[in-house]
Amino acid sequence: MLERFRACEKEPGRRGKEDPRRTFDSVMRHLQRILNTRQGNALIAEDYGVPDFTDMAQSGPESVRELERLLRQTIQKYEPRLKMVKVTFQAAEDDASSLRFQIVARLSTDAKTGVMFETSVSPDGRVELRG
């Protein structure tokens, strides 16, 4: 929200007009913050962020489905500019220990605009996001 206020201050003639690229970039920055915040570490809400899932991924396919569900629910709750969120685990053939997810959704500002993000989790639990 603060990003939108700053943009309106810089460009007053832009009010009411959404630039899809700016919205996408803003959503991506926010997702990066959400996915790199561990639950219980944010003042905004106890459930803001994601659980530490580095150990969960080694537990088997049922835990991977649980991670997909947790990520989807967190994104739906804390990034309202995304609708119809789908999170899918992406098995890496070259690295069995790698944890990757694909996030596909629609921007709420334009129901026709689909977005896709690829995530990868480093061994220390840091999530990298590409769009």
C-alpha positions, 0 to 999 in steps of 0.5 A: 500500500505504501508503494502505491501512495509513494507512486501517486505522490511522484506521479499525481496524474497516474491516480486510478490507473494501474500499470500491470508491470508495476503491480506485478513487480510490487506483488513479487516484492511482497511475495518475496517478503512473505516467503522469507518471513518465518511465522511468529517473527512478524509484528503484523500477525502471528501467522504472517509468513511461512513455517520453517519447511526445510525439514518438512520437505524430506518427510515425503510426498504428504508433507510436500502437499501440505507445503503447497497448501500452506503456501497457497493459504498464506499467499491468499491471505496476505497478498489480496492482489492475487486471485485463483492462486495455485501452488505446485511442487516442482521436482528437480531431476538434477537435485533431489534435495532441491525444493522448488514451487511454481505459483500461478495466479491472476492479478485481481486488478485485471482478471485476464492477467495471469502471473507465474512465479518460480521459487527455489529454497536454498539449504539455509531456508532462504526463498528466491523468487523469479517471475 
